[in-house]
Amino acid sequence: MDRKRSAAAAGQAWQIYRETLEPEAPGLWERIRAVPRMLKSVLRGQYKGMSFGTLGLLALGLVYIISPIDAIPDVIPIAGLADDTGLALWLAAVLVKASGDFVTWERSGRPTVIVGEPVD
């Protein structure tokens, strides 16, 4: 990973962490506890803040981390672990950000969209 990409990733992770420290925003622990509820709501079709495509990418990323087959073998000292670590950090960042949006959605009373004609 080149310096620009790693700096951008670190900046994004810091921004997400800083968001958890804002007074009205859900904290990190609250976001972590909300992940299972969020996944259930997405699968049931109740929460539209996360697409099935994103959910699929998260699942594939988890399978890649768990799988013994890697794009860069772990026997290569630094690079072998860097791809797994980078992917794990991406997964964590996406889940923390999405679960924060989910908690905000829950706090607002779980508004739903009603399909139909607009009313004046």
C-alpha positions in Angstrom: 0.0 0.0 0.0 1.5 3.3 -1.0 1.8 6.3 1.4 -1.1 8.2 0.0 -3.5 5.3 0.3 -2.4 4.5 3.9 -2.7 8.1 4.9 -6.2 8.3 3.4 -7.2 5.1 5.2 -5.8 6.4 8.5 -7.6 9.7 8.0 -10.9 8.0 7.4 -10.5 5.7 10.4 -9.6 8.8 12.6 -12.7 10.6 11.2 -15.0 7.7 12.1 -13.5 7.5 15.6 -13.8 11.2 16.1 -17.5 10.9 15.1 -18.1 8.5 18.0 -16.8 11.2 20.4 -19.4 13.9 19.4 -22.0 14.6 22.1 -25.1 13.6 20.2 -23.5 10.7 18.2 -23.7 7.1 19.4 -20.5 6.0 21.2 -18.2 3.2 20.0 -19.6 0.6 22.4 -23.2 1.4 21.5 -22.3 1.0 17.8 -20.6 -2.3 18.4 -23.6 -3.6 20.3 -25.9 -2.4 17.5 -24.2 -4.5 14.7 -26.3 -7.7 15.2 -29.6 -5.7 15.3 -28.5 -3.8 12.2 -27.8 -7.0 10.3 -31.1 -8.5 11.3 -33.0 -5.3 10.2 -31.2 -5.3 6.9 -31.9 -8.9 6.2 -35.6 -8.4 7.2 -35.8 -5.4 4.9 -36.7 -3.0 7.7 -33.5 -0.9 7.4 -32.6 0.5 4.0 -29.4 2.3 5.1 -27.2 -0.7 4.0 -27.7 -2.4 0.7 -27.5 -6.2 0.2 -24.5 -5.5 -2.0 -22.6 -3.9 0.9 -23.7 -6.8 3.2 -22.4 -9.3 0.6 -19.0 -7.5 0.4 -18.7 -7.6 4.2 -19.5 -11.3 4.2 -16.9 -12.0 1.4 -14.3 -9.9 3.3 -14.9 -12.0 6.4 -14.6 -15.2 4.5 -11.3 -14.0 2.9 -9.9 -13.2 6.4 -10.9 -16.6 7.8 -9.9 -18.5 4.7 -6.4 -20.1 4.6 -6.2 -19.1 0.9 -4.8 -15.6 0.5 -3.9 -13.3 -2.4 -0.6 -12.7 -0.7 0.6 -15.8 1.4 1.1 -15.3 5.1 4.6 -16.8 4.8 5.8 -13.5 3.3 6.7 -11.7 6.5 5.0 -8.2 6.2 3.0 -8.2 3.1 1.3 -11.5 4.0 -0.4 -10.0 7.0 -0.9 -6.6 5.5 -3.7 -7.6 3.2 -5.6 -9.3 6.0 -5.0 -6.4 8.4 -6.1 -3.9 5.8 -9.2 -5.8 5.0 -10.0 -6.2 8.7 -9.6 -2.5 9.3 -11.9 -1.7 6.3 -14.5 -4.1 7.6 -14.4 -2.5 11.1 -14.6 1.0 9.6 -17.6 0.1 7.5 -19.4 -1.6 10.4 -18.7 1.2 12.8 -19.9 3.9 10.4 -23.0 1.9 9.3 -24.0 1.0 12.8 -23.8 4.6 13.8 -26.2 5.5 11.1 -28.4 2.6 12.2 -28.5 3.8 15.8 -29.4 7.3 14.7 -32.2 5.7 12.6 -33.4 3.7 15.6 -33.4 6.8 17.8 -35.5 8.7 15.3 -38.3 6.2 15.7 -37.5 3.9 12.8 -39.1 5.9 10.1 -40.3 3.9 7.1 -40.9 4.9 3.5 -44.5 4.4 2.3 -44.7 3.7 -1.4 -47.4 5.7 -3.1 -48.3 9.0 -4.6 -47.1 12.2 -3.0 -49.8 14.1 -1.1 -49.9 17.9 -1.1 
